[in-house]
Amino acid sequence: MADEEFARAYLARSFGMTVDDATLALVAGLIEKTPRVLEAPLAEARAAAAERTLFDVAPNRHAALMLGKEPVR
């Protein structure tokens, strides 16, 4: 999920808005695009996505990268 999509969903959930309302609020500048309150959730989401990609989706790719080799597709 892209940072901006995550921010819209997070803001919508946090402020009781629909995702469309959160999008309009972001575009109108009513809410900062990257408020401090989103820094930790964004970092957690990025870490979870990276972990899921490396271990769940492609465990052999992770092993190859750890060994400094290019994974075979």
Secondary structure, 3 states (H helix, E strand, C coil): CCHHHHHHHHHHHHHCCCHHHHHHHHHHCCCCCCCHHHHHHHHHHHHHHHHHHHHHHCHHHHHHHHCCCCCCC
